[in-house]
Each structure stands twice: as C-alpha cells, then as structure tokens.
Amino acid sequence: MKPGGLDPGRLTAISDGIFAVALTLLILDVRPPDVAVSKLGSALVATAPRFGIFALSFAIVAYYWVVHHLIFAYVRVANRGLLWSNLLFLFMIVVLPFSAAVLGRYPLEAPSLIIYGSNLACCSLTLGLSWWYASRAGLLEVDPAQARYIALRFVLSLTLAIVGVALAKVVPIASLGLFVAVPVLSALTSGPIRSGRKTAR
C-alpha cells in the first residue's frame, strides 16, 4: 500500500452494503393485490408489468454489483478521490429503485423510460469514471489489455442506455429492450473479465 493510501477493503464493504439495500428496495413497489378472491387472478396479472420491471432492475443492479466486484479486485490501494467517485456511483445505484418504481407504474411511457435509461447511463458513466480515475492515479494492478477491455464494456453499457433513452419517444418497446440487453450482454460476454490482479511473468 502506498504511504497515506487507504484500504480498498473498506470501500468494497460499504459498496456491498449499499448494493444489498438497493436490491431489497426494488421489491417494495411490487405489492400483493388486496382484492376479493374471485378477482385475485386478474389482479395478479395486472401486477405483471411491475414484477417484470422489478426482475429487470434486480438483474441490472446485480450486473453492476458483479462488475464492481470484479474490477475493484484490481485496486491495490484507494485514495480520497476514488472514495468520492465510488460514492457518486453508489448514489446512482440507490436512485435505481425510484426509477424502477416509476417505470413499473408507467411502463412503455416515454418519460418513465427516459428517467430509467438516464439512471442506467449515469450508473455506467460513474462506475467508468471510478475505473478511469483509479487507472490514471496508479491505483490499479492490471494488464493493459484487460484494462482496455473493461473500459470498452463501460462504453457498451453506456451506449445501450443512451440509445434506449433516444428511442423512448419513438419506439418504446425497443427502448426497453435495450435496457434488458445491458445485463444480458454482460452475462453472455463475461468470460474475458477475470477477477484478480496482473499475474507475474
């Protein structure tokens, strides 16, 4: 650890706690129906959009948690700049339950899609900012090729979110589909990201 450097373990610990809270808050907008038994079936069907947005948002928050966990395994020391940039990213994560609640109540409506997509874009942008800052500040121990690959993944998720926002008023279903693609593409292409530091040669 550099003289005056901070233990990155405390940074990841608070991050894990905030992720856990955000994942839990997502379900609060999906309430069980309070209707007569004869209408329970149709009432449950009516909750499908909200439950679908909950499932999507859970997958997205889980995606950011996995990426955060993998990339911060390369951080050998932290400093105040990294702490603040990481807190900015965590702020965007905590806002996601609100964005998900809006989209769950107004699915396929342009304003709700724009809010949700903008939130995703900010999550990718701020996490990418933390990675860029850590790289420029010499806080990482990672192969250059791996560093570039991780940066490209941030660009991909950011691009999907921005294009989704742009399509919100024109093709709402395509906009939502691009948001779904964020965790899906990550799962399909996660192999090259390796958790750990640069190996000695």
N, C-alpha and C positions, 0 to 999 in steps of 0.2 A: 504494500500500500504506500502511496506517495505521502511524504510528510504533509500533515494537515488535511489529508484525504479522509473521506467518510466511508464507513462500512456500507456497501451496497445492500447488505442483508436487511438492514432496517428499511431501506427504500422498497424492496420487494415485499417485505412483511406488511407494510401499510397498504401497498398496492393490492395484495391478495385479499386483505380485509375489505377494502372498498369494492373490489370486484364481487366479493361474496354478497355484500349489501345490495349492489346493483342488480345482481341476478335474482335475489329474493324479492326486491321491489317490483320486478316485472310482473309477477303473478297477481299483485294486488288489484290490478284493473280487471282481472277476469273473475267476476263474482258469480256464484251459483244462482240460478234463477229462483225467484220467490213467487211461484205461481201454483195454481191448482194442479193436482196430479194429472188430470186429463189434458192439461196443456204443457206438461213437462217436456214431451218430445220436441214439440215445435220451439219451445223456449231454449232448449239445449242447442238446437240447430241454429237459432238466432245468435248464440254466443260463439259460433264457429269463427267468424272474422276476428274477433278479439283473441280467441285462443290461437288462431293462426299467426297473428302478429306477435303474440307472446312467444310462440315457438321460434319464429324467425329472430326476434330480438334476443332470445336466450342463446341461440346459435351464434349470433353476431357478437354478443358480449363474450361468449366463450371463445370465439375466434380471437378477439383482441387479447383476452387473458393468455391464451396459448402463445400467441406471437410475443406478447410482453415477456412471458416466462422464458421463452427460447432466446430472445435477443439479449435480455438482461443477464443471461448466463455468461455473456461475453464481457460484461462490465467488471473490470478488476478493481476499480475504485470509483467512488462517487464524489461529487462536489456540490456546492450550493446551486450552481446553475442547473445541473442535472436534476436535483431535487425539485426545483421550481418548475422546470419543463415537464417533469413527470407528474407533478401535481396538476398542471394545466391539462394534461391528457386525462388524468383521473376525473377532473371536473367534467370533461366532456362525456366520460363513461357514466357518471352519476346522472347526467341530464337525459340519458337514453330512456330510462323508464317513463319520463314525461313525454318524450317524443313518441314512444311506443303506445302510450295511452291515447294520445291524440290520433294517431294513425288507426288504432283499434276501433275508435269510436267513429271515425270518418274515413274508412278505407277507400282507396282509389279517388280520393278528393285531392285536387292539386295542392291546396295549402298544407294539408297534413303530410303529403308526400314530400313537399319541399322542406318542411321542418325536419322530417325524419332523415331525408337524404343529406341535408346540410349538417345534421348532427353526426352522421356517419363520416362525412368528409372531414369534419373537424377532428374526429377521433383519429382517423388515419393521418391527417396533417400534423397533429400534435405529437403522436407517437413517432412519426417520422422525424419531427423536429428534435425529439429527445435522442434518437439514434444519430442524427446528423451532428448534434451538439457533442455527444459523447465521443464521436469519431474525431471531430475537429479538436477537442480538448485533450485527446490522447488518453481517454479513459477506458478504451477497449483493448482486448487482445483477441484479434480475429483475422483470418485470412482475407486479403483484399478482395479476392473473387467472391467470397461469401458475403462480405460487406456490401458489395455492389448488388448481389442477388437480393439481399434483404431490402435494400433501398428500392429496387425495382418492384418488389412486392408492395411496398407502401404506395408507390406510384400507381400500381394496378388497382388497389382498393380505392384509392382517392379518385381515380378516373371513373371507375364504375359508379361511385356515389355522385360525382359531379354530372355525369351524363344522365343518371337517373333523375336528378333534380331538373335538368334541362328538358327532359321528356315528360315531366309531371303534368303539364297542361295539355300536351299534345297526345301522348299515348300513355295514360296512367298505368295500364297493366304492364307495359314494357318497363316503365319506371320501377315498379315494384319488383319485377323480375330481375332487374339489375341489382337491386338491394339483396335479393335472395342469392345472387351469384357471388357476393362477397365471401360468405363463409363456405359456399360450395366449392368455388375455385380454390380456395385456400386448402380445403381438405383434399382435393384431388391433386394438388401440386405441392404438398407439404414435405415431400421426401427430401429435397435438397437442403432444407433448413435443418441444421444439426445443432442440438443444444450442447454447448460447451465451448472451450477456448481453442485457440490455434494450437495445433499439435507441433511438437518439436520435430525438426528434420535433421 
